[in-house]
Amino acid sequence: MQALQAQQLTKSYNGFNALSNLNLTVNKGEIFCLLGQNGAGKTTTINLFLGFTNATSGRAFIKDIEVEENSNATRKFIAYIPEVVQLYGNLTGIENLDFFSRLAGYKYSDKLLKGLLNKAGLQQEAHGQRLSTYSKGMRQKVGIAIALAKNADVILMDEPTSGLDPKATAEFTQICKDLAAESRTIFMATHDIFNAVNVGTRIGIMKRGSLVHTISTKDITANELQKLYLETI
C-alpha cells in the first residue's frame, strides 16, 4: 500500500522551480531518505506533503488522499519532526507530550504517556525534567513520542540527525527501524549519506528541484552512494 505519492509535483517561486515534476511513491513501512544539497528541493517536497504550501502544479497524496484538497483529513495520518523540534522549554518532557497529545485530540494517563516516552527511547529519569535541559537528541525523542501519541502512519522528518553525536544517531536509527517494523512510514530529508544507507530502505538524490536517482539500500554501499552523490551534485 502506498503511503506517499507525488504526481508531476512542481513548486515555483517567481518563475524559479524549487521542485520540478516530482514523481515518487513511498510504500507503507518504508524509510525513504532524500539526499541533496541545500536548495535541491528536499524541504519543499516535505512542505508540500504536509500541506504547508500549495503546489504550482501536480498533486501530492497521503494514503491515496490528495493533500491540497483534503489537508484536514491528511493531517490526521501524519506527524512532522523538523530539524529543531519546537517544544516548550518550561514544561517537562511528559508535560509537553500531554499538551501536544491533547491538541491532537488524545488524552492519555501518566502511565501511557511514560510508556510512549520510553518507546521513543527517552530515558525515564528525563521524563520529569524541563525541556530547556534536554539535548537535541532528547528533544527529538519527545517529538517521536508525540508522533506515536497521534497514531501517525506517516512521519516526515527534516535533517533529523543534524547535530547528533554518534551514540544519539545510532539510537535514532534504531527507533526509526522499530517504527518501520510496525508498518509506519518514514520520509526524511537528510545530508547524512552514511546514516541514510544504514537506516533507509530506499534513497533518492535530488538536484536543482529534480529527483535524479532512486536507489534501494540493498543495492549500494555507503562509499558507492557517496561517490554517486558527489558525481550528481
N, C-alpha and C positions, 0 to 999 in steps of 0.2 A: 504494500500500500504506500502511495506517495504521501509524504508529509509536507513537502515544499515543492512548488513548481513555479518557474518563471517562463513566460512565453513572450519572446521578442521584447523583453523588458528594456525600456530606454528611458533615461532621465537626462534632460538638457537644462542647462543654466545659461541664459543669454547666448544661445547658439552653440555652447560648448557641451558636448556629450560626456557627462560624467559616467554614464553607463550606456552601452550600445548593443541593442538586440540580444540581450542575455536569454539563452535557452538553457534551462537546468532543471533537473528533477532530483530531489533528495528523498530517499525512501525511509519509511519508519524504521527506527533503530539504528540508523546510520550516524556516524560522526563525520561530517563533511568540513574540511578545513580549507579556507580560502586564503591563498597567498597572493602577495602583490605589494609593490611599493606604495608609499603614501600617495593618494590621488588616483590609484588604479581603479577604484570603484567598489572596494570591499564594503566600506561603511555605507555607501549609497545603497548597495544591494540589501544590506540588513535593514536600513531605514524604510525601504520600500516594502519589505516583508512585514515590518512592524506597523506599517501604516502611518509612519511619522511624516512621510511626504508622498505625494501622488506622482505616478509615472507620467512622463510625457506621452508615451505610447507603450503598448504591450500590457501584459497583465501578470499579477503575482497571485499565487494561491497558497493558502494554508489548509491542508486536509481537504482539497478539492473545493474550498470556498474562496471566491475571489475577494481579495483583501480590500481594494478601494471601495467597492460597493457594499461590503459587509464587515467593516472594520470592527464593529462592536462584537460581532459573532466570532471573528477570528482571534480577537484578543483573549477570549476565554481559553484558547488552546495553547497560548504562547507565554513565555517568560523571557525577559531580557536582562542580561548581565553585561553592563558596559565595562570599559577599561577601569574606570573608577566607580565602584558601587556607591550610589548615593543613599546613605542611611543617616540616621540621627545619632550624632556623637554623644549626646547627653543621655541617651537611652542605652540599656543593656542589650546584649545580643538577643535574649529571649523577648525583651520588650519590643525591639524592632520587628522581630518575626511575628509577634502577636499583632502589632499595629498593621503591618502590611498584609497579613493574612485576613484581617477584618476588612481592610479596604477591598480585598478581592472577594469578600462575601463568605469567608470561612472563619469559624470560631472554634479554637482548639483548647483543650485543657492544658495545664502546665506540663503534664506528663507527655502529652502528644507533641507539644512544642519542643520539649527537650529531646524527644525521640527524633524529630526532624533535624534538629541541630546536630545530633550525634550521627545521623545518617549522612549529613553533609560533611562530616569529618571535623566538626568543631569540638575541640577538647572540652570536657564537661566543666572544668574549673573556669572556663571563659564565658559560660552562659550568662552569668550574673554580672559580668564586667561591662563597663561602658564602652561603646564603640570607639570612643576617642582614644582608647588604649590599644585598639586592635591593629595588627599588621594588615597589609593589603590582602594577603592570602586568607586571613581570618575573616575579613570583610566579604571576600568572595564566597566563603563557605556559608555565611549568612544569606547572601544572595541566592545561592543554590538551595538553601533550606526554604527560602521564600518561593522559589520555583516549584519545589516539591509540595509546599503547602497549597499552592494554586492548582495542583494536579496538572501541571503543564505537560502537554505531549511533546511540544517543540520548545527547545531552549536555544535562543540566539545569543552569541557572545562576541564581544568586540575586544580583541587583544587581551584575552583573559590571563595569559602568562607573563605579560609585560611587567617587569619589576619584581617577579617572584624569584626567590632563591631556588637552587636545585631540589631541595627537600620539599618545598611548597609546590613546585612544579610537578614533582613525582606524585604527591598526594592529590593534586588537582587532576592529573591524568587518570589516576585510578578511579576517582569519583566519576569522571566522565564515562569511563568504560563500564562502571557499575550501572549508571543511568541508562546507557545504551542497551545493556543486558536486560533491562526492564522494558525495552521497546520504546524508550524515549528517544527523540531525535535531537541531535546537537548540530548546530550550524555556527561555525566560528570563523571570524576573520583574525588572522594572525601573521606575525612576521617570523615566528619561531619554526624554522624549517625542520629541525630535528625532532621537536615535540610533535609536529604535525604528522610525521611518519609514525611516531610511536603511538599517538592517540587516535589518529584518523582511520576511517575505513576508505575514504576517497579524499583526494586533494585536487583543488582547482587552482590554476595560476592565472591571475588577471594582469592585463597590461593596457593602460590608457582606455579603461572602460569596457574592455572586451575580455571574455573568458577564452584564453588561447590554448590551455591544456587542461584535461581532466584525467587523473591517474588513480588507479587502485593502489593502495599502500602495499598490497601483496606483491605488486609488480615492480617495486622500486626501493632502493636503499636510500638512506639519508644522504650519502655522498652523491649518488646519482641524481637525487632530487635537487640538491644544492647546485650541481652542475647545470641541470636543465633550467633551474630558476635564474641563474646568473646569465645563461645564454638568452633567456627570454626577455629579461628586463633591459 
